[in-house]
Amino acid sequence: MLFVAPVVLILGVFLLLPILMALWVSLTGWNGQGSPFTGDVPFVGTDNYTRLFTEDGLARQDFMTSIRNNLYFVLLVVPAQTALALALALVIDKRMLKGKVFFRTAFYFPSVTSSVAISVVFLFMFANSGAVNSLLGAFGIDGPQWFADSRGVVHVLLGAVGVDTAPAAHDSVGPFGLTWWDWLSGPSVAMCAIIALVIWTTSGTFMLMFLAALQNLPKQLDEASLIDGANRWQHLRYVTLPQLRPTFFLVLTLGLIGTWQVFDQIYVMSQGNPAKTTLTPAFLSYRTAFREFEYGSGAAISFVLFLIIVAMTLFQRWILRERRPS
């Protein structure tokens, strides 16, 4: 206990205590003036939370819009970055590959580069006259105004076949005040650019995790599968992937947490625009607290986001659990 006491003290003062203070702030109407622990600050109880789920108004609409945006972000980024990281690790792990150090460094380099710097570069790349639109123009495709286009990609695809308005069945109000047409819009064109950035910058880190796991797999199983006549696909599916289950759980968990907490790319590239289609709960919490001076509501959004991350992590752990044959 004497040896662990300094670490416990540091974690308690700089981690646990601020969390408890933020939880108290989420139950008050503090506006940032003075101390939130004085009697002058009104105690509102769970009002900051109920406004997000039950009360009609801008607060609930913005929060549900941010949840919708982040859901699409998670559903696209986590599988893509995991698959890309595994593919890169499998390529580098090949014994006959020359220049392994170069490729490993090149793939990992975006992960250690400043996210702000990369976000600025992507702003120039996806500008109206940027490199991406110039490349599309070379193939006769008119590139969109990426960070000014608020249309969801599902709506864009439906518009290409003549469906420009919501069908009657989807124009009704769906969960938490948003219409089904809004829920099923897909990520916006602007969000797709941010998704591409995040996949590119995070895959390198997860590649190293997969690569470390691949290099620690027992070679006896590889030799046994070759003796049994397994082809390359069968060896990957029945020998390699089952042994990577712990690494998959780690990569998916870190990816899930990171995508739900996405902030800096949103802050630099879009500020939640256009038309709030890149608004995320993390950025909404920041905007509510530090720009609108509603610190209680901002803290409440943070704790709801924390519960969402915990719930989805537990669900993911249940999905990836090792099932023993009965």
Secondary structure by P-SEA (a helix, b strand, c coil): cccaaaaaaaaaaccaaaaaaaaaaaaccccccccccccccccccaaaaaaacccccaaaaaaaaaaaaaaaaaaccaaaaaaaaaaaaaaaacccccaaaaaaaaaaccccccaaaaaaaaaaaaccccaaaaaaaaacccccccccccccaaaaaaaaacccccccccccccccccccccccccccaaaaaaaaaaaaacaaaaaaaaaaaaaaccaaaaaaaaaacccaaaaaaccccccaaaaaaaaaaaaaaaaaacccccccccccccccccccaaaaaaaacccccaaaaaaaaaaaaaaaaaaaaaaaaaaacccccc
